[in-house]
Amino acid sequence: MIIAFHKPYGVLCQFTPDQPGQRTLSEFGFPKGVYPLGRLDMDSEGLLLLSDERGLNDLLLNPRNAHERTYLVQVEGIPSPESMERLCNGSIVIQRHNCLPCMAVIPDPQPVVPKRDPPVRVRKSIPDTWIEVSLVEGKNRQVRRMTAAIGYPTLRLVRIAIGKFAPENMESGEWYPIGNSDRGLIGI
């Protein structure tokens, strides 16, 4: 079984809290035996897949298999073409790890993304920009660290696709089954 879930902001990608009061996946009524395929940190939102099929985690998330994950990233400021090139070309080093090249563009027009609760902080004197980033690796907080490395801190991060699977109009907290071993849906 594979389940698509739109993880809300502030939810931990596990079923038991690390600290009292933390929101976890346990509050969403998933079937018994499923576990998250990969992670999104508590500050990130969007598409998370869950499954009861043990082999999918490595198959889907190991960089050698080159399954893209795509994010909309709201950054502080308006990235220059040189910064965007640096984001894409694999020249960023995070914690002694050379990030693989990725795809990053500034969508025109900018996407309309539903507001978050709590809202993102707004600074009237500094604009913000949404960029779309697709990569095949997923180190801890990698996208946030990459945008910080080029001088544009991440304000909000929303995963919109895993592999070929890119559901539209999923509400925060919504989930639904997408198949039993129907790996074609997610491009495996």
Buried (B, 14 or more C-beta within 10 A) or exposed (E): BBBBBBBBBBBBBBBEEEEEEEBBBEEBEBEEEBBBBBBBEBEBBBBBBBBBBEEBBEBBBEEEEEBBBBBBBBBBBEBEEEBBEBBBEEEBEBEEEEBBBBEBEBEEEEEEBEEBEEEBEEEEEEEBBBBBBBBBBBBEBBBBBBBBBBEBEBBBBBBBBBBEBEBEEBEBEEBEEBEEEEBEBBEB
